Amino acid sequence: MRLLVATDAWAPQVNGVVRSLEHMAAAAAGHGFDPVFLTPRDFRSLPMPGYAEIRLALCTPARLSRIWDRLSPTHVHVATEGTIGHAVRRRCLAQGRPFTTSYHTRFPEYLAARAPVPQAWSYAWLRRFHNAAAGTMVSTPSLERELAARGFRGLMRWTRGVDTDLFRPADPGAPAPAAFAGLPRPIFLFVGRVAVEKNVAAFLGLDLPGTKVVVGDGPDRGRLAAAHPHARFLGTRTGAELAALYAGSDAFVFPSLTDTFGIVLLEALACGLPVAAYPVTGPLDVIAGTGAGILDADLRAAALAALAVPRARCRAEALRRTWAESARQFFGNIASAHAGASIIRAPAVDAACPG
């Protein structure tokens, strides 16, 4: 079974969508699938205004048709709602082919943070996009309930995992990361995209002892670094280097109000790092009731209380979250959705969609 995954998010982007899809690709053979990816690398692309890391693919029908004929997919998953996602969705509908989608990003909230666009308009657009699919994958129970209340249909659960061999507590006696040398303790860490939708400014504005450290890059990095000279901005770190930063910190602060999950939460827990976050979708599903972190509308209080959370409890919670289970759900959803799909034709308005 050849699975075509259409995604507007791909390397060199570093985010939860890319990491999730990479892990699914690694597990695909064990579930009987041969994955092929359609990404911005397959087309001419332009940098997104104000966010050059994100490429907008110029996904022409002729180019897509040539690639499609070469790949000959038996199953299709549309991972994102960008130009590539729209083009593949439109082709599937025109051919009467079933496909699945996944809801990774709260675009209505992200867009509202940058422009005066009513969220009701954005959700109506997203509902039309996803309701044409045979199934839409969501990462958490709270997100599923929220989208169902907004009229989204065919919702399917697809959780996330963490590599607990890579992300693990520091070995006894291991030195602190060199990046932390001389920094006052405790170290409060944030990892993620440095952009307005991640609410990093709320973290940096907290009155906390010790040092605030930001790992990641994005369009707001320069502005926030200038506004908060006592914080340390380390840029993007990956792999073992990132794991060491988690393990060498004292608390992980997750200020986002809009994430649908937050894979960084699991990475922090796997390294034995307690989490402080707001009680919203994502943290509520990952942290609430586990004893592995503190959720509070007062983020400063949560951050300070997280310092007392036993690190062993964090690690134990992360060990319950595997990529193997995530892959089982993902490929099971695709198989069942395609097997039982009823075909939904594209509404006429789709002719005006990008892609």
C-alpha positions as a Markdown table, in Angstrom:
| # | Residue | x | y | z |
|---|---|---|---|---|
| 1 | Met | 0.0 | 0.0 | 0.0 |
| 2 | Arg | 1.6 | 3.2 | -1.1 |
| 3 | Leu | 0.6 | 6.2 | 1.1 |
| 4 | Leu | 1.0 | 9.6 | -0.3 |
| 5 | Val | 1.4 | 12.2 | 2.5 |
| 6 | Ala | 0.9 | 15.8 | 1.3 |
| 7 | Thr | 2.5 | 18.3 | 3.7 |
| 8 | Asp | 3.3 | 22.0 | 3.5 |
| 9 | Ala | 5.5 | 21.5 | 6.6 |
| 10 | Trp | 8.8 | 19.8 | 6.0 |
| 11 | Ala | 12.5 | 20.1 | 6.7 |
| 12 | Pro | 14.3 | 22.4 | 7.3 |
| 13 | Gln | 11.3 | 23.4 | 9.5 |
| 14 | Val | 11.6 | 22.1 | 13.0 |
| 15 | Asn | 8.1 | 21.6 | 14.5 |
| 16 | Gly | 5.7 | 19.0 | 15.8 |
| 17 | Val | 4.2 | 18.3 | 12.3 |
| 18 | Val | 7.5 | 17.5 | 10.8 |
| 19 | Arg | 8.7 | 15.3 | 13.7 |
| 20 | Ser | 5.4 | 13.4 | 13.8 |
| 21 | Leu | 5.5 | 12.6 | 10.1 |
| 22 | Glu | 9.1 | 11.6 | 10.3 |
| 23 | His | 8.3 | 9.1 | 13.0 |
| 24 | Met | 5.3 | 7.8 | 11.0 |
| 25 | Ala | 7.5 | 7.2 | 8.0 |
| 26 | Ala | 10.0 | 5.2 | 10.1 |
| 27 | Ala | 7.2 | 2.9 | 11.3 |
| 28 | Ala | 5.3 | 2.6 | 8.1 |
| 29 | Ala | 6.8 | -0.7 | 6.8 |
| 30 | Gly | 5.7 | -2.4 | 10.0 |
| 31 | His | 2.1 | -1.5 | 9.2 |
| 32 | Gly | 2.2 | -2.5 | 5.6 |
| 33 | Phe | 2.6 | 0.9 | 4.1 |
| 34 | Asp | 5.2 | 2.4 | 1.7 |
| 35 | Pro | 5.2 | 6.2 | 2.5 |
| 36 | Val | 6.0 | 8.9 | -0.1 |
| 37 | Phe | 5.9 | 12.6 | 0.7 |
| 38 | Leu | 4.8 | 15.5 | -1.3 |
| 39 | Thr | 6.5 | 18.6 | 0.2 |
| 40 | Pro | 7.6 | 22.1 | -0.8 |
| 41 | Arg | 10.9 | 20.5 | -2.0 |
| 42 | Asp | 8.9 | 19.1 | -4.9 |
| 43 | Phe | 7.8 | 22.5 | -6.3 |
| 44 | Arg | 9.1 | 26.0 | -6.7 |
| 45 | Ser | 8.4 | 27.9 | -3.6 |
| 46 | Leu | 8.5 | 31.3 | -2.1 |
| 47 | Pro | 9.3 | 32.3 | 1.5 |
| 48 | Met | 6.2 | 33.2 | 3.5 |
| 49 | Pro | 6.2 | 37.0 | 4.1 |
| 50 | Gly | 7.4 | 37.7 | 7.6 |
| 51 | Tyr | 8.3 | 34.1 | 8.3 |
| 52 | Ala | 11.0 | 33.0 | 5.8 |
| 53 | Glu | 11.4 | 29.6 | 7.4 |
| 54 | Ile | 8.1 | 28.5 | 5.9 |
| 55 | Arg | 8.0 | 28.0 | 2.2 |
| 56 | Leu | 4.8 | 28.5 | 0.2 |
| 57 | Ala | 4.8 | 25.9 | -2.6 |
| 58 | Leu | 3.7 | 26.9 | -6.1 |
| 59 | Cys | 1.8 | 23.7 | -6.6 |
| 60 | Thr | 0.6 | 23.8 | -10.2 |
| 61 | Pro | -1.9 | 21.1 | -11.5 |
| 62 | Ala | 0.5 | 20.0 | -14.3 |
| 63 | Arg | 3.4 | 19.5 | -11.9 |
| 64 | Leu | 1.2 | 17.7 | -9.4 |
| 65 | Ser | -0.2 | 15.4 | -12.1 |
| 66 | Arg | 3.3 | 14.3 | -13.2 |
| 67 | Ile | 4.4 | 13.6 | -9.7 |
| 68 | Trp | 1.1 | 11.8 | -8.9 |
| 69 | Asp | 1.4 | 9.5 | -11.9 |
| 70 | Arg | 5.0 | 8.6 | -11.0 |
| 71 | Leu | 4.1 | 7.8 | -7.4 |
| 72 | Ser | 0.8 | 6.0 | -8.1 |
| 73 | Pro | -0.5 | 6.2 | -4.5 |
| 74 | Thr | -3.2 | 3.8 | -3.2 |
| 75 | His | -3.9 | 5.9 | -0.1 |
| 76 | Val | -3.7 | 9.6 | 0.5 |
| 77 | His | -3.2 | 11.7 | 3.7 |
| 78 | Val | -3.3 | 15.5 | 3.6 |
| 79 | Ala | -1.3 | 16.6 | 6.6 |
| 80 | Thr | -1.7 | 20.4 | 6.3 |
| 81 | Glu | -4.0 | 23.0 | 4.9 |
| 82 | Gly | -1.5 | 24.9 | 2.8 |
| 83 | Thr | -1.1 | 25.1 | -1.0 |
| 84 | Ile | 0.0 | 21.5 | -1.3 |
| 85 | Gly | -2.7 | 20.3 | 0.9 |
| 86 | His | -5.4 | 22.2 | -1.1 |
| 87 | Ala | -4.1 | 20.9 | -4.4 |
| 88 | Val | -4.0 | 17.3 | -3.3 |
| 89 | Arg | -7.5 | 17.6 | -1.6 |
| 90 | Arg | -8.9 | 19.1 | -4.8 |
| 91 | Arg | -7.4 | 16.3 | -7.0 |
| 92 | Cys | -8.8 | 13.6 | -4.7 |
| 93 | Leu | -12.3 | 15.1 | -4.8 |
| 94 | Ala | -12.2 | 15.5 | -8.6 |
| 95 | Gln | -11.2 | 11.8 | -8.9 |
| 96 | Gly | -13.6 | 10.6 | -6.3 |
| 97 | Arg | -10.7 | 9.2 | -4.2 |
| 98 | Pro | -11.0 | 9.0 | -0.4 |
| 99 | Phe | -8.3 | 10.7 | 1.7 |
| 100 | Thr | -7.7 | 11.6 | 5.4 |
| 101 | Thr | -6.5 | 14.8 | 6.9 |
| 102 | Ser | -5.0 | 15.8 | 10.3 |
| 103 | Tyr | -5.6 | 18.9 | 12.3 |
| 104 | His | -2.3 | 20.1 | 13.7 |
| 105 | Thr | -2.5 | 23.9 | 13.9 |
| 106 | Arg | -4.9 | 26.4 | 15.3 |
| 107 | Phe | -4.8 | 28.7 | 12.3 |
| 108 | Pro | -7.8 | 30.8 | 13.4 |
| 109 | Glu | -6.0 | 31.8 | 16.6 |
| 110 | Tyr | -2.7 | 32.2 | 14.8 |
| 111 | Leu | -4.2 | 34.4 | 12.1 |
| 112 | Ala | -6.2 | 36.4 | 14.7 |
| 113 | Ala | -2.9 | 37.2 | 16.5 |
| 114 | Arg | -1.5 | 38.8 | 13.3 |
| 115 | Ala | -4.5 | 40.2 | 11.5 |
| 116 | Pro | -8.1 | 41.3 | 12.3 |
| 117 | Val | -9.7 | 38.2 | 10.8 |
| 118 | Pro | -12.7 | 36.8 | 12.7 |
| 119 | Gln | -12.1 | 33.3 | 14.0 |
| 120 | Ala | -15.6 | 32.3 | 12.9 |
| 121 | Trp | -14.5 | 32.9 | 9.2 |
| 122 | Ser | -11.3 | 30.8 | 9.6 |
| 123 | Tyr | -13.1 | 28.0 | 11.3 |
| 124 | Ala | -15.7 | 27.9 | 8.6 |
| 125 | Trp | -12.9 | 27.6 | 6.0 |
| 126 | Leu | -11.2 | 24.8 | 8.0 |
| 127 | Arg | -14.4 | 23.0 | 8.6 |
| 128 | Arg | -15.1 | 22.9 | 4.8 |
| 129 | Phe | -11.5 | 21.7 | 4.2 |
| 130 | His | -11.6 | 18.8 | 6.7 |
| 131 | Asn | -15.2 | 17.7 | 6.4 |
| 132 | Ala | -14.5 | 16.6 | 2.8 |
| 133 | Ala | -12.2 | 14.0 | 4.1 |
| 134 | Ala | -13.0 | 10.4 | 5.0 |
| 135 | Gly | -11.6 | 11.1 | 8.5 |
| 136 | Thr | -9.7 | 13.9 | 10.3 |
| 137 | Met | -7.1 | 13.0 | 12.9 |
| 138 | Val | -6.8 | 15.0 | 16.1 |
| 139 | Ser | -4.3 | 14.6 | 18.9 |
| 140 | Thr | -6.3 | 14.9 | 22.1 |
| 141 | Pro | -9.7 | 14.3 | 23.6 |
| 142 | Ser | -10.2 | 18.0 | 24.4 |
| 143 | Leu | -9.4 | 19.1 | 20.8 |
| 144 | Glu | -11.8 | 16.4 | 19.5 |
| 145 | Arg | -14.6 | 17.8 | 21.7 |
| 146 | Glu | -13.8 | 21.4 | 20.7 |
| 147 | Leu | -13.8 | 20.6 | 17.0 |
| 148 | Ala | -16.9 | 18.5 | 17.2 |
| 149 | Ala | -18.7 | 21.4 | 18.8 |
| 150 | Arg | -17.7 | 23.5 | 15.9 |
| 151 | Gly | -19.2 | 21.1 | 13.3 |
| 152 | Phe | -16.2 | 19.1 | 12.3 |
| 153 | Arg | -17.1 | 15.5 | 11.4 |
| 154 | Gly | -15.3 | 12.1 | 11.1 |
| 155 | Leu | -12.8 | 12.9 | 13.9 |
| 156 | Met | -10.2 | 10.2 | 14.7 |
| 157 | Arg | -7.7 | 10.1 | 17.5 |
| 158 | Trp | -4.0 | 10.2 | 16.7 |
| 159 | Thr | -1.8 | 10.7 | 19.8 |
| 160 | Arg | 1.9 | 11.6 | 19.8 |
| 161 | Gly | 4.9 | 9.9 | 21.3 |
| 162 | Val | 8.5 | 10.5 | 22.4 |
| 163 | Asp | 11.8 | 8.8 | 21.8 |
| 164 | Thr | 12.7 | 7.9 | 25.4 |
| 165 | Asp | 16.1 | 6.6 | 24.4 |
| 166 | Leu | 17.2 | 9.9 | 23.0 |
| 167 | Phe | 15.3 | 12.1 | 25.5 |
| 168 | Arg | 16.3 | 10.8 | 28.9 |
| 169 | Pro | 17.5 | 12.1 | 32.2 |
| 170 | Ala | 21.2 | 13.0 | 32.5 |
| 171 | Asp | 23.5 | 10.3 | 33.7 |
| 172 | Pro | 24.5 | 10.6 | 37.4 |
| 173 | Gly | 27.5 | 12.9 | 37.7 |
| 174 | Ala | 27.2 | 14.2 | 34.2 |
| 175 | Pro | 28.3 | 17.9 | 33.9 |
| 176 | Ala | 25.7 | 20.6 | 33.1 |
| 177 | Pro | 25.4 | 21.6 | 29.5 |
| 178 | Ala | 28.1 | 24.1 | 28.5 |
| 179 | Ala | 25.4 | 26.5 | 27.4 |
| 180 | Phe | 24.3 | 26.8 | 31.1 |
| 181 | Ala | 27.8 | 27.5 | 32.5 |
| 182 | Gly | 27.7 | 30.3 | 35.0 |
| 183 | Leu | 24.0 | 30.8 | 34.7 |
| 184 | Pro | 22.1 | 31.5 | 38.0 |
| 185 | Arg | 19.8 | 28.7 | 39.0 |
| 186 | Pro | 17.0 | 27.6 | 38.8 |
| 187 | Ile | 16.9 | 27.4 | 35.0 |
| 188 | Phe | 13.5 | 27.8 | 33.5 |
| 189 | Leu | 13.4 | 26.4 | 29.9 |
| 190 | Phe | 11.2 | 27.1 | 26.9 |
| 191 | Val | 11.6 | 25.1 | 23.6 |
| 192 | Gly | 9.7 | 25.9 | 20.5 |
| 193 | Arg | 9.1 | 28.3 | 17.7 |
| 194 | Val | 9.8 | 31.9 | 18.8 |
| 195 | Ala | 6.6 | 33.4 | 17.3 |
| 196 | Val | 3.7 | 35.4 | 18.5 |
| 197 | Glu | 1.3 | 32.4 | 18.6 |
| 198 | Lys | 3.6 | 30.6 | 21.1 |
| 199 | Asn | 3.1 | 33.4 | 23.7 |
| 200 | Val | 6.8 | 33.3 | 24.5 |
| 201 | Ala | 6.5 | 36.9 | 25.8 |
| 202 | Ala | 4.3 | 35.7 | 28.7 |
| 203 | Phe | 7.1 | 33.4 | 29.8 |
| 204 | Leu | 9.8 | 36.0 | 29.5 |
| 205 | Gly | 7.7 | 38.5 | 31.4 |
| 206 | Leu | 7.4 | 36.3 | 34.5 |
| 207 | Asp | 9.1 | 37.4 | 37.7 |
| 208 | Leu | 11.2 | 34.3 | 38.4 |
| 209 | Pro | 14.5 | 33.6 | 40.2 |
| 210 | Gly | 17.4 | 32.2 | 38.3 |
| 211 | Thr | 17.6 | 32.3 | 34.5 |
| 212 | Lys | 15.1 | 32.0 | 31.6 |
| 213 | Val | 16.4 | 30.1 | 28.6 |
| 214 | Val | 14.8 | 30.0 | 25.1 |
| 215 | Val | 15.6 | 27.3 | 22.6 |
| 216 | Gly | 14.3 | 27.8 | 19.1 |
| 217 | Asp | 14.1 | 30.3 | 16.4 |
| 218 | Gly | 11.4 | 32.3 | 14.7 |
| 219 | Pro | 10.3 | 35.8 | 13.6 |
| 220 | Asp | 10.0 | 37.2 | 17.1 |
| 221 | Arg | 13.4 | 36.1 | 18.3 |
| 222 | Gly | 15.2 | 39.4 | 17.7 |
| 223 | Arg | 12.5 | 41.6 | 19.2 |
| 224 | Leu | 12.1 | 39.4 | 22.3 |
| 225 | Ala | 15.9 | 39.1 | 22.8 |
| 226 | Ala | 16.2 | 42.9 | 22.7 |
| 227 | Ala | 13.3 | 43.3 | 25.2 |
| 228 | His | 14.6 | 40.7 | 27.6 |
| 229 | Pro | 18.4 | 41.0 | 27.7 |
| 230 | His | 18.7 | 38.9 | 30.9 |
| 231 | Ala | 17.2 | 35.8 | 29.2 |
| 232 | Arg | 19.4 | 33.5 | 27.2 |
| 233 | Phe | 18.4 | 32.7 | 23.5 |
| 234 | Leu | 20.2 | 29.6 | 22.3 |
| 235 | Gly | 18.7 | 29.2 | 18.8 |
| 236 | Thr | 17.6 | 25.9 | 17.4 |
| 237 | Arg | 19.0 | 22.8 | 19.0 |
| 238 | Thr | 18.2 | 19.2 | 18.1 |
| 239 | Gly | 19.0 | 15.6 | 19.0 |
| 240 | Ala | 21.3 | 14.8 | 21.9 |
| 241 | Glu | 22.2 | 18.5 | 22.4 |
| 242 | Leu | 18.5 | 19.4 | 22.9 |
| 243 | Ala | 18.0 | 16.4 | 25.2 |
| 244 | Ala | 20.9 | 17.6 | 27.3 |
| 245 | Leu | 19.4 | 21.0 | 27.7 |
| 246 | Tyr | 16.1 | 19.5 | 28.8 |
| 247 | Ala | 17.8 | 17.2 | 31.3 |
| 248 | Gly | 20.0 | 20.0 | 32.6 |
| 249 | Ser | 17.2 | 22.5 | 33.3 |
| 250 | Asp | 15.0 | 22.8 | 36.5 |
| 251 | Ala | 11.5 | 23.4 | 35.0 |
| 252 | Phe | 10.0 | 23.5 | 31.6 |
| 253 | Val | 7.6 | 26.5 | 31.0 |
| 254 | Phe | 5.1 | 26.1 | 28.2 |
| 255 | Pro | 3.2 | 29.4 | 27.8 |
| 256 | Ser | 1.3 | 28.6 | 24.6 |
| 257 | Leu | -2.5 | 29.0 | 24.6 |
| 258 | Thr | -3.0 | 27.7 | 21.1 |
| 259 | Asp | -1.1 | 24.4 | 20.6 |
| 260 | Thr | -3.1 | 21.3 | 19.8 |
| 261 | Phe | -0.7 | 19.0 | 21.6 |
| 262 | Gly | 2.9 | 20.1 | 22.3 |
| 263 | Ile | 5.5 | 17.3 | 21.6 |
| 264 | Val | 8.0 | 19.4 | 23.6 |
| 265 | Leu | 5.9 | 18.5 | 26.7 |
| 266 | Leu | 6.7 | 14.8 | 26.2 |
| 267 | Glu | 10.4 | 15.5 | 25.4 |
| 268 | Ala | 10.7 | 17.5 | 28.7 |
| 269 | Leu | 9.0 | 14.8 | 30.7 |
| 270 | Ala | 11.2 | 12.1 | 29.1 |
| 271 | Cys | 14.2 | 14.0 | 30.4 |
| 272 | Gly | 12.8 | 14.1 | 33.9 |
| 273 | Leu | 11.9 | 17.8 | 33.6 |
| 274 | Pro | 8.7 | 18.9 | 35.2 |
| 275 | Val | 6.3 | 21.1 | 33.2 |
| 276 | Ala | 4.5 | 24.4 | 34.1 |
| 277 | Ala | 1.7 | 25.4 | 31.7 |
| 278 | Tyr | -1.7 | 27.0 | 31.5 |
| 279 | Pro | -4.7 | 24.7 | 31.8 |
| 280 | Val | -5.6 | 24.6 | 28.1 |
| 281 | Thr | -5.8 | 22.0 | 25.3 |
| 282 | Gly | -2.5 | 20.2 | 25.0 |
| 283 | Pro | -1.2 | 20.6 | 28.6 |
| 284 | Leu | -4.6 | 19.5 | 30.0 |
| 285 | Asp | -4.4 | 16.3 | 27.9 |
| 286 | Val | -0.7 | 15.6 | 28.6 |
| 287 | Ile | -0.1 | 16.8 | 32.1 |
| 288 | Ala | -3.4 | 17.0 | 34.0 |
| 289 | Gly | -3.8 | 14.2 | 36.6 |
| 290 | Thr | -0.3 | 12.8 | 36.1 |
| 291 | Gly | 1.6 | 14.6 | 38.9 |
| 292 | Ala | 4.3 | 15.4 | 36.3 |
| 293 | Gly | 3.7 | 19.1 | 36.2 |
| 294 | Ile | 1.7 | 22.0 | 37.4 |
| 295 | Leu | -1.2 | 23.7 | 35.4 |
| 296 | Asp | -2.3 | 27.1 | 36.6 |
| 297 | Ala | -3.8 | 30.2 | 35.1 |
| 298 | Asp | -1.0 | 32.0 | 37.1 |
| 299 | Leu | 2.0 | 30.8 | 35.0 |
| 300 | Arg | 4.5 | 32.2 | 37.5 |
| 301 | Ala | 2.9 | 30.1 | 40.3 |
| 302 | Ala | 3.0 | 27.1 | 38.1 |
| 303 | Ala | 6.6 | 27.6 | 37.3 |
| 304 | Leu | 7.7 | 27.9 | 40.9 |
| 305 | Ala | 5.6 | 24.9 | 42.0 |
| 306 | Ala | 7.0 | 22.8 | 39.2 |
| 307 | Leu | 10.4 | 23.0 | 40.9 |
| 308 | Ala | 9.1 | 20.6 | 43.6 |
| 309 | Val | 7.7 | 18.0 | 41.2 |
| 310 | Pro | 9.7 | 14.6 | 41.5 |
| 311 | Arg | 11.7 | 14.2 | 38.3 |
| 312 | Ala | 11.2 | 10.4 | 38.4 |
| 313 | Arg | 7.4 | 10.9 | 38.1 |
| 314 | Cys | 8.0 | 12.9 | 34.9 |
| 315 | Arg | 10.1 | 10.2 | 33.4 |
| 316 | Ala | 7.5 | 7.5 | 34.3 |
| 317 | Glu | 4.8 | 9.4 | 32.6 |
| 318 | Ala | 6.8 | 9.8 | 29.4 |
| 319 | Leu | 7.5 | 6.1 | 29.2 |
| 320 | Arg | 3.7 | 5.6 | 28.7 |
| 321 | Arg | 3.8 | 7.7 | 25.5 |
| 322 | Thr | 5.4 | 5.8 | 22.6 |
| 323 | Trp | 5.7 | 6.5 | 18.9 |
| 324 | Ala | 4.8 | 2.8 | 18.4 |
| 325 | Glu | 1.3 | 3.5 | 19.7 |
| 326 | Ser | 1.1 | 6.7 | 17.8 |
| 327 | Ala | 1.9 | 4.8 | 14.6 |
| 328 | Arg | -0.6 | 2.1 | 15.3 |
| 329 | Gln | -3.3 | 4.8 | 15.6 |
| 330 | Phe | -2.2 | 6.7 | 12.5 |
| 331 | Phe | -2.0 | 3.8 | 10.1 |
| 332 | Gly | -5.1 | 2.1 | 11.6 |
| 333 | Asn | -7.0 | 5.4 | 11.0 |
| 334 | Ile | -5.9 | 5.5 | 7.4 |
| 335 | Ala | -6.8 | 1.9 | 6.6 |
| 336 | Ser | -10.2 | 2.1 | 8.2 |
| 337 | Ala | -11.1 | 5.5 | 6.7 |
| 338 | His | -10.2 | 4.4 | 3.2 |
| 339 | Ala | -11.9 | 1.1 | 3.6 |
| 340 | Gly | -15.2 | 2.6 | 4.7 |
| 341 | Ala | -15.1 | 5.9 | 2.9 |
| 342 | Ser | -18.1 | 7.5 | 1.1 |
| 343 | Ile | -17.0 | 9.9 | -1.6 |
| 344 | Ile | -17.7 | 13.6 | -1.1 |
| 345 | Arg | -17.4 | 15.7 | -4.2 |
| 346 | Ala | -15.8 | 19.1 | -4.0 |
| 347 | Pro | -18.1 | 22.1 | -3.7 |
| 348 | Ala | -17.8 | 24.6 | -6.5 |
| 349 | Val | -16.2 | 27.2 | -4.3 |
| 350 | Asp | -13.0 | 25.0 | -4.2 |
| 351 | Ala | -12.1 | 26.3 | -7.6 |
| 352 | Ala | -11.0 | 29.5 | -5.8 |
| 353 | Cys | -8.8 | 27.8 | -3.3 |
| 354 | Pro | -5.0 | 28.3 | -3.5 |
| 355 | Gly | -2.9 | 25.5 | -4.8 |
